[in-house]
């Protein structure tokens, strides 16, 4: 829908699309929704999203029809290694968004919270159940990062672990073990194991989990650790300009509601 078409959308059309009164829409837009059921609220917010209507209470944020802000939901940072990888993602993604005149908002919890301050939500390593709860409450595009969502409606950006295995075999033959910082949802880890076999996901137990021998990893934080100094290591980086560009490409396609053959992108 073009911008000039969006500007023609009125509150009456939202009410008609949702099957409710203009007063009900006004109540919900202005936060006076204690008299409205959750189902009615969802219908109204869904109509707003489908029609592209921008409510007046966020007019300042959406002066040009959008907020130019993206939320990154990244809550897997219990260990030092997880924190290091999260910081690397935030740093690189933040720079890319800044170059594109977009703002990055970092959140660690978002379930059951309605977002009116961002054009999209990137869920990094989010479990599928939580992802679906967020999708049910927030009518902006959601992009899954390192999280396998069994619904082709959502854009999903994941590492191509077949390429990781190929790089490992070119370097070590069959004599290596894949070691990863645990930044993934359970469904994503299952798919990684299907490709890579016996994978070590570092979490609470830390480096004690790492088996002997050659190591292939996608996480830069593991490359210079003294504890692994006696191992031969190969890095096939997870956080790259190419991957960040893929996230941005998914964002632009999602907000424009472009039709694509596949919403699953493997880099």
SERO-4910 file (N, C-alpha, C, O; in steps of 0.05 Angstrom, whole numbers):
BEGIN
 pado doro    nc1    nc2    nc3   cac1   cac2   cac3    cc1    cc2    cc3    oc1    oc2    oc3
  Unk    A     17    -24      0      0      0      0     17     25      0     35     27     17
  Unk    A     13     43    -19     30     67    -21     24     86      2      3     85     14
  Unk    A     43    105      7     40    123     30     16    141     27      1    145     46
  Unk    A     11    151      3    -12    169      0    -39    154      4    -59    166     12
  Unk    A    -39    128     -2    -63    112      4    -66    108     34    -89    109     44
  Unk    A    -44    104     48    -45    101     77    -57    125     91    -72    123    109
  Unk    A    -49    149     81    -58    174     93    -88    177     90   -100    193    105
  Unk    A   -101    163     72   -130    166     68   -146    149     88   -170    153     91
  Unk    A   -133    130    100   -146    112    119   -157    128    143   -142    144    154
  Unk    A   -182    124    150   -194    138    173   -201    119    195   -201     94    191
  Unk    A   -207    130    218   -215    114    241   -241     99    235   -245     77    246
  Unk    A   -258    111    218   -283     97    211   -278     71    195   -291     51    199
  Unk    A   -258     73    178   -251     49    162   -239     27    180   -244      3    176
  Unk    A   -224     35    200   -213     16    219   -236      2    234   -236    -22    237
  Unk    A   -255     18    243   -278      8    257   -294    -12    240   -303    -33    249
  Unk    A   -297     -5    214   -312    -22    196   -297    -48    192   -309    -70    191
  Unk    A   -271    -47    188   -254    -71    184   -255    -89    208   -257   -114    205
  Unk    A   -255    -77    232   -255    -93    257   -283   -102    265   -286   -119    282
  Unk    A   -303    -90    254   -330    -97    261   -339    -86    288   -354    -98    302
  Unk    A   -328    -62    295   -334    -49    321   -342    -20    316   -341    -11    293
  Unk    A   -349     -6    337   -356     22    334   -331     39    334   -310     31    342
  Unk    A   -335     64    324   -313     84    324   -305     90    352   -281     95    358
  Unk    A   -324     91    371   -318     96    399   -299     75    410   -281     81    425
  Unk    A   -305     49    403   -288     28    413   -259     31    403   -240     27    418
  Unk    A   -256     37    377   -230     42    366   -216     64    380   -192     63    386
  Unk    A   -231     86    385   -219    109    399   -210    102    427   -189    111    435
  Unk    A   -226     86    441   -218     77    468   -192     62    467   -174     67    484
  Unk    A   -189     44    449   -165     27    447   -141     44    439   -119     40    450
  Unk    A   -144     62    420   -122     78    411   -112     97    432    -89    104    433
  Unk    A   -130    105    450   -123    124    471   -118    111    498   -115    124    519
  Unk    A   -116     84    497   -109     69    522   -132     66    541   -128     56    563
  Unk    A   -156     73    532   -180     69    550   -193     43    542   -215     43    531
  Unk    A   -179     21    547   -189     -5    537   -198    -24    559   -201    -48    555
  Unk    A   -203    -12    583   -212    -30    605   -240    -40    600   -247    -60    612
  Unk    A   -255    -27    582   -282    -37    576   -282    -55    552   -304    -65    545
  Unk    A   -259    -60    539   -258    -76    515   -245   -103    522   -225   -105    537
  Unk    A   -256   -124    510   -244   -150    514   -217   -152    499   -212   -137    480
  Unk    A   -201   -172    506   -176   -176    492   -180   -183    463   -164   -176    446
  Unk    A   -202   -198    458   -208   -205    430   -215   -181    413   -206   -178    390
  Unk    A   -231   -162    425   -238   -138    411   -213   -121    405   -209   -110    384
  Unk    A   -195   -120    426   -170   -105    422   -153   -116    400   -142   -101    384
  Unk    A   -151   -143    399   -136   -156    377   -148   -149    350   -133   -144    331
  Unk    A   -174   -150    348   -187   -144    322   -181   -116    313   -175   -111    289
  Unk    A   -182    -97    331   -176    -69    325   -147    -65    316   -142    -52    296
  Unk    A   -129    -77    332   -100    -74    326    -94    -88    299    -77    -79    284
  Unk    A   -107   -110    294   -103   -124    269   -113   -107    246    -99   -106    225
  Unk    A   -136    -94    249   -146    -77    228   -127    -53    223   -123    -45    200
  Unk    A   -116    -42    244    -97    -20    242    -73    -29    225    -63    -15    208
  Unk    A    -63    -53    231    -40    -63    217    -46    -69    188    -30    -62    170
  Unk    A    -68    -82    182    -76    -89    155    -80    -64    138    -71    -63    115
  Unk    A    -94    -45    149   -101    -20    134    -78      0    132    -77     17    115
  Unk    A    -58     -3    151    -36     16    151    -43     42    165    -30     62    160
  Unk    A    -64     41    181    -73     65    195    -53     72    218    -44     54    232
  Unk    A    -46     98    221    -28    107    242    -44    124    262    -52    146    255
  Unk    A    -48    113    286    -65    128    306    -51    153    315    -27    155    315
  Unk    A    -67    173    322    -58    199    328    -40    200    353    -22    217    355
  Unk    A    -44    181    372    -28    181    396      1    175    392     18    179    410
  Unk    A      8    164    368     36    160    362     44    176    337     63    169    323
  Unk    A     30    198    332     34    213    308     63    225    307     75    226    285
  Unk    A     73    232    330    100    244    330    121    223    322    139    229    307
  Unk    A    117    198    331    136    177    324    133    169    295    152    160    282
  Unk    A    109    171    284    103    162    257     97    185    238     78    184    223
  Unk    A    114    206    240    109    230    224    110    223    194     96    236    178
  Unk    A    126    203    187    128    195    159    115    168    154    121    155    134
  Unk    A     97    161    172     83    135    169     97    112    182     86     90    181
  Unk    A    120    117    195    134     95    209    152    108    230    158    132    229
  Unk    A    161     92    249    178    102    271    207    102    265    223    114    279
  Unk    A    215     87    244    244     83    238    259     70    261    283     75    264
  Unk    A    245     53    276    258     39    298    252      9    297    231      1    288
  Unk    A    272     -6    305    270    -35    306    277    -45    334    297    -36    345
  Unk    A    261    -62    345    267    -74    371    283   -100    366    275   -117    350
  Unk    A    305   -103    381    320   -128    382    314   -141    409    322   -131    430
  Unk    A    300   -164    408    294   -179    432    315   -200    435    315   -220    421
  Unk    A    334   -196    454    357   -214    457    360   -221    487    371   -205    502
  Unk    A    350   -244    495    349   -250    524    368   -273    532    367   -282    555
  Unk    A    383   -284    513    401   -306    519    429   -295    525    447   -297    508
  Unk    A    433   -285    549    459   -274    556    465   -279    585    472   -260    600
  Unk    A    462   -304    594    467   -311    622    497   -314    627    506   -309    650
  Unk    A    512   -323    608    541   -328    612    557   -306    599    547   -291    583
  Unk    A    583   -305    605    601   -285    594    603   -289    564    603   -269    549
  Unk    A    604   -314    554    606   -319    526    580   -310    511    582   -299    489
  Unk    A    557   -315    523    532   -306    511    531   -276    510    522   -264    490
  Unk    A    540   -263    531    540   -234    532    559   -223    510    552   -203    497
  Unk    A    582   -235    506    601   -226    486    589   -228    458    592   -210    441
  Unk    A    575   -250    452    563   -254    426    540   -235    422    536   -224    400
  Unk    A    524   -230    443    502   -211    441    512   -183    435    501   -169    419
  Unk    A    534   -176    449    545   -149    445    555   -146    416    551   -125    404
  Unk    A    568   -167    405    577   -166    378    554   -162    358    557   -147    339
  Unk    A    532   -176    363    508   -173    346    497   -145    348    491   -132    327
  Unk    A    494   -135    372    484   -108    376    501    -87    363    492    -69    350
  Unk    A    528    -90    366    546    -71    354    544    -70    324    542    -48    312
  Unk    A    545    -93    311    544    -94    282    517    -86    271    515    -72    251
  Unk    A    496    -96    284    469    -89    275    463    -60    279    451    -47    262
  Unk    A    472    -49    302    468    -21    307    481     -3    287    469     17    278
  Unk    A    505    -10    279    519      6    258    505      5    232    502     25    218
  Unk    A    495    -19    224    481    -22    199    455     -6    199    449      7    179
  Unk    A    441     -7    221    416      8    223    421     38    222    406     54    209
  Unk    A    442     47    235    449     75    235    455     85    207    447    107    199
  Unk    A    469     69    192    475     76    164    450     79    147    449     94    128
  Unk    A    429     64    155    403     65    141    383     83    154    359     83    148
  Unk    A    393    100    173    377    120    187    354    106    202    331    116    203
  Unk    A    360     83    215    342     69    231    352     67    260    376     68    264
  Unk    A    334     66    279    341     65    307    339     36    318    321     22    310
  Unk    A    357     29    336    356      2    348    348      5    377    361     20    392
  Unk    A    328    -10    385    318    -11    413    323    -39    424    314    -59    412
  Unk    A    338    -41    445    345    -67    457    325    -73    479    321    -57    497
  Unk    A    313    -97    478    295   -106    499    303   -134    506    313   -149    490
  Unk    A    298   -141    532    303   -169    541    278   -184    548    279   -208    554
  Unk    A    255   -170    547    230   -184    552    207   -169    538    206   -145    539
  Unk    A    190   -184    524    169   -171    508    143   -186    507    124   -175    496
  Unk    A    141   -210    518    117   -225    516     93   -211    527     94   -199    549
  Unk    A     71   -211    512     45   -200    521     47   -169    524     31   -158    539
  Unk    A     65   -156    511     67   -127    512     63   -116    484     76   -124    465
  Unk    A     44    -98    481     38    -86    455     59    -64    449     65    -47    466
  Unk    A     70    -65    425     91    -46    417     79    -25    398     66    -32    378
  Unk    A     82      0    405     73     21    387     97     40    381     93     62    370
  Unk    A    121     31    387    144     48    384    165     37    364    187     46    362
  Unk    A    157     16    349    176      4    330    161     -7    306    137    -14    308
  Unk    A    175     -9    284    164    -19    259    166    -49    257    152    -62    241
  Unk    A    185    -61    272    189    -90    271    203    -99    296    215    -83    310
  Unk    A    202   -125    301    215   -138    324    233   -160    314    223   -178    300
  Unk    A    258   -159    321    277   -181    314    280   -198    340    289   -188    360
  Unk    A    272   -223    338    273   -241    362    297   -259    359    297   -277    342
  Unk    A    318   -255    375    343   -270    373    343   -294    392    344   -290    416
  Unk    A    343   -318    381    344   -342    398    319   -346    414    319   -362    434
  Unk    A    297   -334    407    272   -335    423    258   -362    418    256   -371    395
  Unk    A    249   -375    440    235   -400    437    208   -396    421    196   -375    423
  Unk    A    200   -416    407    177   -413    389    152   -406    404    136   -389    395
  Unk    A    147   -417    428    123   -411    443    123   -381    450    102   -368    448
  Unk    A    145   -370    459    147   -342    466    143   -325    441    129   -304    442
  Unk    A    156   -333    419    153   -318    394    124   -316    386    115   -294    378
  Unk    A    109   -337    389     81   -337    381     64   -319    399     45   -306    391
  Unk    A     71   -318    425     58   -300    443     62   -271    435     44   -255    436
  Unk    A     87   -265    428     93   -238    420     78   -231    394     68   -209    391
  Unk    A     77   -250    376     63   -246    350     33   -241    355     20   -225    341
  Unk    A     22   -254    375     -7   -252    381    -14   -224    392    -36   -215    389
  Unk    A      6   -211    406      0   -186    419     11   -162    404      2   -139    409
  Unk    A     28   -166    384     41   -143    371     37   -146    341     46   -165    328
  Unk    A     24   -126    330     17   -127    301     36   -111    285     29    -93    269
  Unk    A     62   -118    288     83   -108    271     99   -133    262     97   -154    275
  Unk    A    114   -131    240    128   -155    230    148   -165    251    162   -150    264
  Unk    A    150   -192    254    169   -205    271    189   -220    254    181   -234    235
  Unk    A    215   -217    260    236   -232    246    250   -249    266    260   -240    287
  Unk    A    252   -275    260    266   -294    278    295   -296    270    302   -300    247
  Unk    A    313   -294    290    341   -297    285    351   -320    303    349   -319    327
  Unk    A    363   -340    290    372   -364    305    350   -377    320    354   -387    343
  Unk    A    326   -377    309    303   -389    321    285   -400    299    276   -384    282
  Unk    A    280   -426    299    264   -438    278    234   -437    286    226   -449    305
  Unk    A    219   -422    270    190   -419    274    177   -435    252    181   -431    228
  Unk    A    160   -454    260    147   -472    241    122   -458    229    100   -468    232
  Unk    A    127   -436    216    106   -421    203    120   -403    182    134   -385    189
  Unk    A    116   -409    157    130   -395    135    120   -366    132    130   -352    115
  Unk    A    101   -357    148     92   -330    148    114   -311    157    116   -288    148
  Unk    A    131   -321    175    151   -303    188    178   -306    175    187   -328    168
  Unk    A    192   -283    171    219   -283    162    237   -295    183    234   -289    207
  Unk    A    255   -313    174    274   -326    193    302   -326    181    306   -335    159
  Unk    A    321   -316    197    349   -314    188    365   -333    205    367   -330    229
  Unk    A    378   -352    193    394   -372    207    420   -377    192    423   -371    168
  Unk    A    440   -387    207    465   -394    194    462   -420    177    447   -438    185
  Unk    A    476   -420    155    476   -444    138    497   -463    149    521   -461    143
  Unk    A    489   -483    165    508   -501    178    518   -522    159    537   -536    165
  Unk    A    506   -525    136    517   -543    116    543   -531    106    563   -545    100
  Unk    A    544   -505    103    569   -491     95    589   -492    117    613   -495    111
  Unk    A    580   -491    142    599   -493    165    612   -521    164    637   -523    168
  Unk    A    596   -542    160    607   -569    159    626   -572    136    647   -585    138
  Unk    A    620   -561    113    637   -563     89    664   -550     94    685   -561     87
  Unk    A    663   -526    107    688   -512    114    705   -528    133    729   -529    131
  Unk    A    691   -541    153    706   -558    172    719   -582    159    741   -589    166
  Unk    A    705   -594    141    715   -618    127    739   -610    109    757   -626    106
  Unk    A    737   -587     97    759   -578     80    785   -573     96    807   -577     86
  Unk    A    781   -565    121    804   -559    139    814   -584    154    838   -589    155
  Unk    A    795   -599    165    803   -621    183    795   -649    173    800   -669    187
  Unk    A    782   -651    150    771   -676    142    747   -682    160    729   -666    162
  Unk    A    746   -706    172    725   -714    190    733   -710    219    717   -715    238
  Unk    A    757   -701    224    768   -700    251    764   -672    264    783   -657    268
  Unk    A    739   -667    271    733   -642    285    706   -644    299    690   -662    294
  Unk    A    702   -625    318    677   -624    333    666   -595    332    682   -576    334
  Unk    A    640   -593    328    628   -566    327    621   -557    355    607   -571    370
  Unk    A    631   -534    362    627   -522    389    614   -494    385    625   -478    371
  Unk    A    592   -490    398    577   -465    395    569   -454    422    564   -468    441
  Unk    A    569   -427    424    557   -414    447    527   -417    444    516   -414    422
  Unk    A    513   -423    465    484   -428    464    469   -402    460    461   -389    480
  Unk    A    464   -395    435    449   -371    428    424   -378    412    412   -361    400
  Unk    A    416   -403    413    395   -413    395    370   -423    410    372   -431    434
  Unk    A    348   -422    397    324   -435    408    327   -465    406    344   -475    391
  Unk    A    310   -479    421    312   -509    422    306   -521    394    319   -540    386
  Unk    A    286   -510    380    280   -520    353    303   -515    334    308   -532    316
  Unk    A    317   -492    337    339   -487    319    363   -505    326    376   -515    308
  Unk    A    367   -511    352    389   -529    360    383   -557    349    402   -572    341
  Unk    A    358   -565    348    351   -591    337    360   -593    308    371   -613    299
  Unk    A    354   -572    292    361   -572    264    392   -572    260    402   -584    242
  Unk    A    406   -557    278    435   -556    276    447   -584    281    465   -592    267
  Unk    A    436   -598    301    446   -626    307    440   -644    283    456   -662    277
  Unk    A    418   -640    269    412   -657    246    432   -654    224    438   -673    209
  Unk    A    444   -630    222    464   -625    202    492   -632    211    508   -643    196
  Unk    A    498   -625    236    526   -626    246    532   -651    264    555   -656    270
  Unk    A    511   -665    271    516   -688    289    518   -680    318    502   -664    328
  Unk    A    538   -690    331    542   -685    360    555   -657    364    579   -654    360
  Unk    A    538   -638    371    547   -610    375    548   -604    404    530   -613    420
  Unk    A    568   -588    413    569   -579    440    559   -550    441    571   -533    428
  Unk    A    538   -545    456    527   -518    460    536   -509    488    526   -520    508
  Unk    A    553   -490    489    564   -481    514    543   -464    529    533   -444    518
  Unk    A    537   -472    554    518   -456    570    529   -454    598    551   -442    602
  Unk    A    515   -465    618    523   -461    646    550   -474    653    565   -463    669
  Unk    A    556   -497    641    580   -512    648    605   -501    635    628   -509    643
  Unk    A    602   -484    616    625   -471    604    644   -490    589    635   -509    578
  Unk    A    670   -483    590    689   -496    573    695   -525    582    708   -540    567
  Unk    A    685   -533    605    689   -561    613    674   -580    595    680   -604    594
  Unk    A    654   -570    580    639   -586    561    653   -592    535    645   -610    521
  Unk    A    674   -577    529    687   -579    503    704   -605    501    721   -609    518
  Unk    A    699   -622    482    714   -647    479    742   -641    468    747   -619    458
  Unk    A    760   -660    469    787   -657    459    786   -657    428    768   -667    416
  Unk    A    807   -646    416    810   -647    387    804   -620    374    802   -600    386
  Unk    A    803   -621    347    799   -598    331    770   -587    334    751   -602    339
  Unk    A    768   -560    332    743   -547    338    735   -530    314    751   -515    302
  Unk    A    710   -532    306    698   -514    286    676   -498    301    659   -510    314
  Unk    A    676   -472    299    656   -456    312    647   -433    294    660   -426    274
  Unk    A    625   -420    302    616   -396    287    618   -372    305    611   -350    297
  Unk    A    629   -376    330    629   -354    349    658   -345    355    674   -360    365
  Unk    A    663   -320    349    689   -308    352    699   -308    380    724   -309    385
  Unk    A    681   -307    400    689   -306    428    704   -331    437    718   -330    457
  Unk    A    703   -353    422    716   -378    429    745   -380    418    760   -398    425
  Unk    A    752   -361    400    776   -365    385    802   -360    401    822   -373    396
  Unk    A    801   -342    419    826   -334    433    825   -340    463    840   -328    479
  Unk    A    809   -359    471    808   -367    499    832   -383    507    839   -402    493
  Unk    A    846   -375    529    870   -390    537    864   -420    543    881   -437    538
  Unk    A    840   -425    552    833   -453    559    832   -471    535    834   -495    537
  Unk    A    829   -459    511    827   -474    486    852   -469    469    852   -474    445
  Unk    A    873   -460    481    897   -452    467    911   -475    453    926   -471    434
  Unk    A    907   -500    463    921   -523    452    905   -536    429    914   -557    419
  Unk    A    883   -524    422    866   -537    401    870   -522    374    876   -498    373
  Unk    A    867   -537    352    865   -525    326    836   -516    322    818   -532    327
  Unk    A    832   -491    314    805   -480    313    800   -468    285    818   -456    273
  Unk    A    775   -470    276    766   -457    251    741   -441    257    722   -451    269
  Unk    A    742   -416    249    719   -398    253    704   -394    226    716   -385    207
  Unk    A    679   -400    226    661   -393    204    640   -374    216    619   -382    225
  Unk    A    646   -348    216    632   -329    233    602   -327    229    592   -328    206
  Unk    A    588   -325    251    559   -323    251    550   -294    246    531   -289    231
  Unk    A    565   -275    257    557   -247    255    575   -234    235    598   -227    240
  Unk    A    563   -229    211    578   -218    189    561   -196    176    537   -193    182
  Unk    A    574   -180    159    560   -159    145    538   -171    127    516   -160    124
  Unk    A    544   -194    116    525   -208     98    500   -216    114    477   -213    104
  Unk    A    504   -225    138    481   -234    154    464   -210    164    440   -211    164
  Unk    A    478   -188    171    464   -164    179    448   -153    156    426   -143    159
  Unk    A    460   -154    132    446   -144    108    422   -161    103    401   -151     94
  Unk    A    423   -187    108    400   -205    104    378   -197    124    354   -198    116
  Unk    A    385   -191    149    365   -182    168    351   -157    159    327   -154    160
  Unk    A    367   -138    149    356   -113    139    338   -117    115    317   -105    112
  Unk    A    346   -135     97    330   -142     73    303   -153     82    283   -147     70
  Unk    A    304   -171    101    279   -183    112    261   -161    124    237   -161    120
  Unk    A    274   -142    138    258   -121    151    244   -104    129    220    -99    132
  Unk    A    258    -96    109    246    -79     88    224    -94     73    203    -83     67
  Unk    A    228   -120     68    208   -135     54    184   -139     72    161   -139     63
  Unk    A    188   -143     98    166   -148    117    149   -123    120    124   -124    119
  Unk    A    162    -99    124    146    -75    128    131    -67    103    110    -54    104
  Unk    A    142    -74     80    129    -68     54    110    -90     46     95    -87     27
  Unk    A    110   -112     62     93   -135     57     96   -146     28     77   -151     14
  Unk    A    122   -149     21    128   -160     -5    124   -190     -5    128   -204     15
  Unk    A    115   -200    -28    112   -229    -32    138   -241    -40    150   -233    -60
  Unk    A    147   -261    -25    172   -275    -32    168   -305    -33    148   -315    -21
  Unk    A    185   -320    -46    182   -349    -49    187   -363    -22    172   -381    -15
  Unk    A    206   -353     -6    212   -365     20    219   -344     40    233   -325     34
  Unk    A    210   -348     64    215   -329     86    239   -339    103    247   -325    122
  Unk    A    250   -362     96    273   -373    111    298   -367     96    302   -376     73
  Unk    A    316   -352    109    342   -344     97    364   -357    112    366   -353    137
  Unk    A    382   -372     99    405   -384    111    430   -372    100    434   -371     76
  Unk    A    447   -361    118    471   -347    109    495   -362    120    518   -354    115
***
